[in-house]
Amino acid sequence: MDLHSDAHFMQQALREAHKAYAATEVPVGAVVVYEGRIIGRAWNQVETLQDATAHAEMLALTAAQQALGGWRLDKCTLFVTKEPCPMCAGAIVHCRPDRVVFGIGDPKAGAAGGWINLLDANPPLNHRCEVTSGVLAEQSLELLQSFFREARQKKKMKES
């Protein structure tokens, strides 16, 4: 495997998503890459931190900013297992990475081409990102489906 390929870095984001799964969080993971190396990584921690903003993307962006010593993420790529929501897409626009690569789309709440596209061709915003979707989509989808299937089963067991 090419250690600088989109698939390689998405695999790293999937590793983060598995951490979320193990913590009973919605299994989404993210990594930020600069000059071929990961400078920020995170998994969803909304329940763990009791913070609605603790999405994988938000946490990974913050870690990357700390690693670079500033808020601009020029020449960076964000890899995330699921299409960013509007909150995360807004943060991405403000951080200014060059690219966003995601696994599965989210037609109901995605803001990188699903429901709306805040990352590309939106003139009022100050930045655009190149967007690549569908990288390791099957693995990302399988993990999310498994998580929600288990959650529904647990809910049924509690109700009966």
Secondary structure as UniProt FT lines:
FT   TURN            3..4
FT   HELIX           6..22
FT   TURN            23..24
FT   STRAND          29..34
FT   TURN            35..36
FT   STRAND          37..43
FT   HELIX           46..49
FT   TURN            52..53
FT   HELIX           56..68
FT   TURN            74..75
FT   STRAND          76..82
FT   HELIX           86..95
FT   STRAND          99..104
FT   TURN            107..109
FT   TURN            113..114
FT   TURN            123..124
FT   STRAND          130..133
FT   TURN            135..136
FT   HELIX           137..159
//
